Amino acid sequence: MNLITQIAKARAGEITPAMKYVAEKESLTPEFIREEVAVGRMVIPANINHKNLKPIGIGINAKCKINANIGRSPDKSNIGGELEKLAISLKYGADTVMDLSTGPDLNEIRAGLIDASPIPLGTVPIYQAVNDVEDVKDLTVEDFLSVIEYQAKQGVDYMTIHCGLLHDMIPLATKRKLGIVSRGGALVARWMNENNKENPYYVHFDKILDICRKYDVTLSLGDGLRPGCLADASDDAQFAELNTMGELTQKCWDANVQVMIEGPGHVPFDQIKMNVEKQIEICKGAPFYVLGPIVCDIAPGYDHITSAIGATAAASAGAAMLCYVTPKEHLGLPDSEDVREGLIAYKIAAHAADVARHRPGARDLDDAMAVARGNFDWEKQFELSLDPDRAREYFELCNVSHSEDEGDFCSMCGKKFCAMRNSQKLK
């Protein structure tokens, strides 16, 4: 068997250029990265046809990563709008992006994003498969598989495949308050229900593995039965699918295909740690990639906050990558400003978890910020900020009366009441 995939090379004892690059970025040794990839605890999504890629490592022993979802809807945005969202994602620190486009021009949009993106790009192939037929029930097995092959050839680095949702799980989902809230999961469930057949992604999983191994596409096993409200969290449907994902994880590893596992959605705060630990046990340490989780259902317009709270808890418990949520979640297609808001919220969540897990160098910027604050070095504070533009904007808006020689306080406390200014006099 040709050693094409990162996991195959790692198992053969080879330290690839991608592993060396990841090791440098993570402040870890190349041999440690190779070992993590070899046992499946880390993935390096790196399609052999994505030529301008700067590899990243996703795993419990690497810094927590963030994905930004972008993509057009059938009646909104175009290639220009999606390239703008990609540029915003890169500016504000996304580690990966997923193109979730539906509607026309999907191949052109995806090709443009791959060409412009130095970070891994993911997709959900069923969106394109369904886009090309009148009704989801009309899809053939060839339709399901041909889209995966086409996108792999284009250079897609990882794909969400809803292969763990089986026909006998549908009754479990119908007992929920919100049923199936995953777009891909609902489409697969409808196809199974209306054709009275098993999930084609599950039945033909070996063929999917053949495609992924050919191009080194990382599989992201999609949670089609993720809970869409607190009442549905941690139920029989969710964990039945997770058990199937555990089975398919081993199949991926046996085929030398990299794999990560997607996780819930809406989860009460006190259940998050249990969910992460259960995934790690069932899927034998494969990287966990979670959406949120959103910890309450009553804050539309602010779900970048409700989910960042859950994301911090999940990442602290061992989730390897966080899928951001924007303020438009549940309300509409996010624009560039929503992408910015969602990314910064998740940069905060991921960084807090990195500090909590004592990852190498995680607190260095925080310590540097403390020094800059003590020295009233505003420029340094802006430089160290997750969003330097916003920090500078607010400072200049609130301190318009400052002269050049009055930089040792801000308008929150003023000169007389500034705690740090008074602390300096204690010395």
C-alpha positions as CSV (number, residue, x, y, z in Angstrom):
1,M,0.0,0.0,0.0
2,N,1.3,3.4,-1.0
3,L,2.1,5.6,2.0
4,I,0.1,8.7,1.0
5,T,-1.6,9.8,4.2
6,Q,0.0,11.4,7.2
7,I,-1.2,8.6,9.5
8,A,0.3,5.9,7.2
9,K,3.7,7.7,7.1
10,A,3.6,8.3,10.8
11,R,3.1,4.6,11.4
12,A,6.0,3.8,9.1
13,G,8.2,6.0,11.3
14,E,8.4,8.9,8.8
15,I,8.4,12.5,10.1
16,T,6.9,14.4,7.3
17,P,7.5,18.1,6.5
18,A,3.9,18.7,7.7
19,M,4.7,17.1,11.1
20,K,7.9,19.2,11.4
21,Y,5.9,22.4,10.7
22,V,3.2,21.5,13.2
23,A,5.9,20.6,15.8
24,E,7.4,24.1,15.5
25,K,4.0,25.8,15.8
26,E,3.1,23.8,18.8
27,S,6.4,24.0,20.6
28,L,6.6,20.2,20.6
29,T,9.1,17.8,19.2
30,P,8.6,16.3,15.7
31,E,8.8,12.8,17.1
32,F,6.0,13.6,19.6
33,I,3.8,14.8,16.7
34,R,4.6,11.7,14.7
35,E,3.5,9.5,17.6
36,E,0.3,11.4,18.1
37,V,-0.6,11.1,14.4
38,A,0.3,7.4,14.4
39,V,-2.1,6.5,17.2
40,G,-4.9,8.7,15.9
41,R,-4.9,11.3,18.7
42,M,-3.9,14.0,16.2
43,V,-4.9,14.7,12.6
44,I,-3.1,16.9,10.1
45,P,-5.7,17.7,7.5
46,A,-3.6,18.1,4.3
47,N,-5.0,17.1,1.0
48,I,-2.2,16.4,-1.4
49,N,-3.9,18.7,-4.0
50,H,-4.1,21.7,-1.6
51,K,-0.9,23.3,-2.8
52,N,-0.6,26.5,-0.7
53,L,-1.5,24.9,2.7
54,K,0.2,25.6,6.0
55,P,-0.5,22.5,8.0
56,I,-2.0,22.4,11.4
57,G,-2.3,19.7,14.0
58,I,-5.7,19.0,15.7
59,G,-5.6,16.9,18.8
60,I,-5.9,16.8,22.6
61,N,-2.2,17.5,23.1
62,A,-2.0,20.4,20.7
63,K,-3.3,23.9,21.1
64,C,-7.1,24.1,20.8
65,K,-8.1,25.0,17.2
66,I,-11.0,27.0,15.8
67,N,-13.1,26.5,12.7
68,A,-15.0,29.2,11.0
69,N,-18.1,28.2,8.9
70,I,-18.6,30.3,5.8
71,G,-20.5,29.7,2.6
72,R,-23.4,31.1,0.5
73,S,-27.1,30.2,0.7
74,P,-29.2,29.6,-2.4
75,D,-30.3,33.3,-2.5
76,K,-27.5,35.2,-0.7
77,S,-23.8,35.9,-1.2
78,N,-21.4,34.9,-4.1
79,I,-17.7,34.0,-4.6
80,G,-16.7,37.6,-3.8
81,G,-18.7,37.6,-0.5
82,E,-17.2,34.2,0.5
83,L,-13.6,35.3,-0.3
84,E,-14.2,38.3,1.9
85,K,-15.4,36.0,4.7
86,L,-12.3,33.9,4.2
87,A,-10.1,37.0,4.5
88,I,-11.8,38.0,7.7
89,S,-11.4,34.4,9.0
90,L,-7.7,34.5,8.3
91,K,-7.3,38.0,9.8
92,Y,-8.9,37.1,13.1
93,G,-7.2,33.7,13.6
94,A,-9.3,30.8,12.2
95,D,-7.3,27.6,12.1
96,T,-9.6,26.0,9.5
97,V,-12.7,27.1,7.5
98,M,-15.6,25.1,6.3
99,D,-17.4,25.9,3.0
100,L,-21.0,25.1,3.7
101,S,-22.3,26.7,0.5
102,T,-25.6,25.7,-1.0
103,G,-27.1,27.0,-4.3
104,P,-25.4,27.7,-7.6
105,D,-21.7,27.9,-8.5
106,L,-20.6,25.5,-5.8
107,N,-17.6,24.1,-7.6
108,E,-16.3,27.6,-8.6
109,I,-16.7,28.9,-5.1
110,R,-14.9,25.9,-3.6
111,A,-12.1,26.1,-6.1
112,G,-11.7,29.8,-5.3
113,L,-11.6,29.2,-1.6
114,I,-9.0,26.4,-1.9
115,D,-6.8,28.6,-4.0
116,A,-7.0,31.5,-1.6
117,S,-6.8,29.6,1.7
118,P,-3.5,28.7,3.4
119,I,-5.4,26.9,6.1
120,P,-7.3,23.6,5.8
121,L,-10.7,23.7,4.2
122,G,-13.6,21.4,5.0
123,T,-16.9,20.7,3.3
124,V,-20.2,18.7,3.8
125,P,-20.5,16.8,0.5
126,I,-24.1,15.9,0.9
127,Y,-25.0,19.6,0.4
128,Q,-23.8,19.5,-3.1
129,A,-25.3,16.1,-3.8
130,V,-28.7,17.3,-2.8
131,N,-28.2,20.5,-4.7
132,D,-28.0,18.6,-7.9
133,V,-31.3,16.6,-7.6
134,E,-35.0,17.6,-7.4
135,D,-35.5,15.7,-4.1
136,V,-33.2,14.0,-1.6
137,K,-34.9,10.7,-2.1
138,D,-33.8,10.7,-5.8
139,L,-30.1,10.5,-4.8
140,T,-28.2,7.3,-5.9
141,V,-25.3,5.7,-4.2
142,E,-23.1,7.0,-7.1
143,D,-24.4,10.5,-6.4
144,F,-23.3,10.3,-2.8
145,L,-19.8,9.0,-3.7
146,S,-19.1,11.0,-6.8
147,V,-19.3,14.3,-5.0
148,I,-16.8,13.1,-2.4
149,E,-14.4,12.1,-5.1
150,Y,-14.8,15.4,-7.0
151,Q,-14.3,17.5,-3.9
152,A,-11.3,15.4,-2.9
153,K,-9.7,16.0,-6.3
154,Q,-10.2,19.7,-5.9
155,G,-8.2,19.7,-2.7
156,V,-10.6,19.7,0.2
157,D,-8.7,18.8,3.3
158,Y,-11.5,17.3,5.5
159,M,-15.1,16.3,5.0
160,T,-18.1,16.0,7.3
161,I,-19.8,12.7,6.4
162,H,-22.9,11.7,8.4
163,C,-22.2,8.0,8.4
164,G,-23.1,7.2,12.0
165,L,-26.8,7.9,11.8
166,L,-28.4,4.5,11.1
167,H,-32.0,3.7,10.0
168,D,-33.0,2.3,13.3
169,M,-32.0,5.5,15.1
170,I,-34.7,7.6,13.4
171,P,-37.4,6.6,15.9
172,L,-35.2,7.7,18.7
173,A,-34.9,11.2,17.1
174,T,-38.6,11.5,16.6
175,K,-39.1,11.4,20.4
176,R,-37.2,14.7,20.8
177,K,-38.5,18.2,21.2
178,L,-36.6,19.3,18.1
179,G,-35.9,16.1,16.2
180,I,-32.9,16.3,13.9
181,V,-31.4,19.8,13.6
182,S,-28.3,18.9,11.6
183,R,-28.9,19.8,8.0
184,G,-26.8,16.8,6.7
185,G,-28.3,14.5,9.3
186,A,-31.9,15.4,8.4
187,L,-31.2,14.9,4.7
188,V,-29.6,11.5,5.3
189,A,-32.5,10.5,7.6
190,R,-35.1,11.5,4.9
191,W,-33.2,9.5,2.3
192,M,-33.3,6.4,4.5
193,N,-36.9,6.9,5.5
194,E,-38.2,7.5,2.0
195,N,-36.2,4.7,0.4
196,N,-36.4,2.3,3.3
197,K,-32.7,1.6,3.1
198,E,-29.7,1.9,5.4
199,N,-27.4,5.0,5.3
200,P,-25.4,4.8,2.1
201,Y,-22.4,6.5,3.8
202,Y,-22.4,3.6,6.4
203,V,-23.0,0.8,3.9
204,H,-20.3,2.0,1.5
205,F,-17.9,3.4,4.1
206,D,-15.0,1.3,2.6
207,K,-15.4,3.1,-0.7
208,I,-15.3,6.5,1.1
209,L,-12.1,5.3,2.8
210,D,-10.6,4.4,-0.6
211,I,-11.2,8.0,-1.8
212,C,-9.9,9.6,1.4
213,R,-6.7,7.5,1.4
214,K,-6.0,8.4,-2.3
215,Y,-5.9,12.2,-1.5
216,D,-5.3,12.2,2.2
217,V,-8.7,13.6,3.1
218,T,-9.4,13.6,6.8
219,L,-12.8,12.3,7.7
220,S,-14.9,14.3,10.2
221,L,-17.6,11.9,11.3
222,G,-20.6,14.2,11.4
223,D,-23.0,14.1,14.4
224,G,-26.3,14.0,12.5
225,L,-28.1,13.5,15.8
226,R,-26.5,16.3,17.7
227,P,-29.0,17.9,20.2
228,G,-30.6,21.1,19.0
229,C,-31.9,22.2,22.4
230,L,-31.1,21.5,26.1
231,A,-34.0,19.1,26.5
232,D,-32.5,16.8,23.8
233,A,-28.9,16.7,25.1
234,S,-27.2,13.4,26.0
235,D,-30.2,11.3,24.9
236,D,-30.4,7.8,23.5
237,A,-30.2,9.1,19.9
238,Q,-27.1,11.1,20.4
239,F,-25.2,8.3,22.1
240,A,-26.4,5.6,19.7
241,E,-24.8,7.5,16.9
242,L,-21.6,8.1,19.0
243,N,-21.3,4.3,19.4
244,T,-21.4,3.9,15.7
245,M,-18.8,6.6,15.3
246,G,-16.5,4.6,17.6
247,E,-16.9,1.6,15.3
248,L,-16.1,3.7,12.2
249,T,-13.1,5.4,13.9
250,Q,-11.4,2.0,14.1
251,K,-12.3,1.4,10.4
252,C,-10.6,4.6,9.5
253,W,-7.5,3.8,11.4
254,D,-7.4,0.3,9.9
255,A,-7.5,1.9,6.4
256,N,-4.8,4.5,7.3
257,V,-7.3,7.3,7.0
258,Q,-7.2,10.3,9.4
259,V,-10.4,10.8,11.4
260,M,-11.9,13.2,13.9
261,I,-15.3,13.1,15.6
262,E,-17.9,15.9,15.6
263,G,-19.9,16.6,18.8
264,P,-22.9,18.4,20.2
265,G,-24.7,21.3,19.7
266,H,-26.9,22.3,22.7
267,V,-25.8,20.9,26.0
268,P,-26.4,22.1,29.6
269,F,-23.2,23.3,31.2
270,D,-23.0,20.5,33.8
271,Q,-23.2,17.8,31.0
272,I,-20.3,19.0,28.9
273,K,-17.4,17.4,30.6
274,M,-19.2,14.0,30.6
275,N,-19.9,14.4,26.9
276,V,-16.2,15.0,26.1
277,E,-15.0,12.2,28.3
278,K,-17.6,9.8,26.8
279,Q,-16.4,10.6,23.3
280,I,-12.8,10.1,24.2
281,E,-13.6,6.7,25.6
282,I,-15.8,5.4,22.8
283,C,-13.7,6.8,20.0
284,K,-10.4,5.8,21.6
285,G,-8.9,9.3,21.8
286,A,-9.7,10.5,18.2
287,P,-9.8,14.3,18.1
288,F,-13.2,15.8,19.2
289,Y,-14.5,18.7,17.1
290,V,-17.5,20.4,18.8
291,L,-20.1,23.0,17.8
292,G,-20.3,25.2,20.9
293,P,-21.8,23.7,22.9
294,I,-24.5,26.2,23.4
295,V,-25.4,26.3,27.1
296,C,-28.9,27.9,26.9
297,D,-31.6,28.3,24.3
298,I,-32.9,31.8,25.1
299,A,-30.3,34.2,23.6
300,P,-30.8,34.5,19.9
301,G,-28.5,37.2,18.7
302,Y,-26.0,36.4,21.4
303,D,-25.3,32.7,20.7
304,H,-21.6,33.5,20.1
305,I,-21.5,34.2,23.8
306,T,-23.8,31.3,25.0
307,S,-21.7,28.9,22.9
308,A,-18.3,30.3,23.8
309,I,-19.1,29.5,27.5
310,G,-19.7,25.9,26.5
311,A,-16.7,25.9,24.2
312,T,-14.4,26.8,27.0
313,A,-15.7,24.0,29.1
314,A,-15.5,21.5,26.3
315,A,-12.0,22.5,25.3
316,S,-10.8,22.4,28.9
317,A,-12.2,18.8,29.2
318,G,-10.2,17.8,26.1
319,A,-12.0,18.9,22.9
320,A,-9.4,19.4,20.2
321,M,-11.3,21.9,17.9
322,L,-14.2,24.3,18.3
323,C,-16.6,25.2,15.6
324,Y,-17.5,28.8,16.1
325,V,-21.0,30.1,16.4
326,T,-21.8,33.6,15.2
327,P,-24.4,36.1,16.6
328,K,-26.6,35.2,13.6
329,E,-26.9,31.5,14.7
330,H,-30.6,30.4,14.5
331,L,-31.4,33.7,12.7
332,G,-29.8,34.0,9.3
333,L,-26.7,33.8,7.2
334,P,-23.7,35.5,8.9
335,D,-21.9,38.4,7.2
336,S,-18.3,39.4,7.6
337,E,-18.8,41.3,10.8
338,D,-20.6,38.2,12.3
339,V,-17.6,36.1,11.3
340,R,-15.4,38.5,13.2
341,E,-17.5,38.4,16.3
342,G,-17.8,34.6,16.3
343,L,-14.1,34.1,15.8
344,I,-13.0,36.5,18.6
345,A,-15.4,34.8,21.0
346,Y,-13.9,31.4,20.1
347,K,-10.3,32.6,20.2
348,I,-11.1,33.6,23.8
349,A,-12.6,30.2,24.6
350,A,-9.8,28.3,23.0
351,H,-7.1,30.4,24.6
352,A,-8.7,30.1,28.1
353,A,-8.7,26.3,27.6
354,D,-5.1,26.2,26.5
355,V,-4.1,28.1,29.6
356,A,-6.2,25.8,31.8
357,R,-4.6,22.7,30.2
358,H,-1.1,24.2,30.7
359,R,-0.2,23.8,27.0
360,P,3.4,25.0,26.1
361,G,3.6,28.8,25.8
362,A,-0.2,29.3,26.3
363,R,0.1,32.0,28.9
364,D,3.1,33.9,27.4
365,L,0.9,36.6,25.7
366,D,-1.1,37.1,28.9
367,D,2.0,37.6,30.9
368,A,3.3,40.1,28.3
369,M,0.0,41.9,28.4
370,A,0.3,42.3,32.2
371,V,3.6,43.9,31.8
372,A,2.3,46.2,29.1
373,R,-0.6,47.3,31.2
374,G,1.6,48.0,34.2
375,N,3.8,50.2,32.0
376,F,0.8,51.9,30.3
377,D,2.2,50.8,27.0
378,W,-0.9,51.1,25.0
379,E,0.7,50.2,21.6
380,K,2.0,47.0,23.1
381,Q,-1.4,46.2,24.5
382,F,-3.0,46.7,21.1
383,E,-0.4,44.5,19.5
384,L,-1.0,41.7,22.0
385,S,-4.8,41.8,21.7
386,L,-6.8,39.1,19.9
387,D,-8.6,42.0,18.1
388,P,-6.1,44.9,17.9
389,D,-8.4,47.0,15.7
390,R,-11.2,46.9,18.3
391,A,-8.9,47.6,21.2
392,R,-7.5,50.6,19.6
393,E,-10.9,51.8,18.4
394,Y,-12.3,51.7,22.0
395,F,-9.3,53.3,23.5
396,E,-9.2,56.2,21.1
397,L,-13.0,56.7,21.5
398,C,-12.9,56.8,25.3
399,N,-9.6,58.8,25.7
400,V,-10.0,61.7,23.3
401,S,-8.7,64.2,25.8
402,H,-5.4,62.5,26.4
403,S,-2.3,64.5,25.5
404,E,1.0,62.7,24.6
405,D,2.4,63.1,28.1
406,E,-0.8,61.8,29.8
407,G,-0.7,58.2,28.9
408,D,-0.5,56.7,32.4
409,F,-4.2,56.3,33.0
410,C,-7.5,55.7,31.0
411,S,-11.0,57.2,31.3
412,M,-12.4,54.3,33.3
413,C,-10.9,55.4,36.6
414,G,-9.2,58.7,35.6
415,K,-5.8,59.9,36.7
416,K,-6.6,60.3,40.5
417,F,-8.3,56.9,40.9
418,C,-6.1,54.8,38.6
419,A,-5.1,51.7,40.7
420,M,-2.0,50.9,38.7
421,R,-0.8,54.5,38.8
422,N,-1.3,54.6,42.6
423,S,0.4,51.1,42.9
424,Q,3.5,52.4,41.2
425,K,3.8,55.1,43.9
426,L,3.9,52.3,46.5
427,K,7.3,51.3,45.1
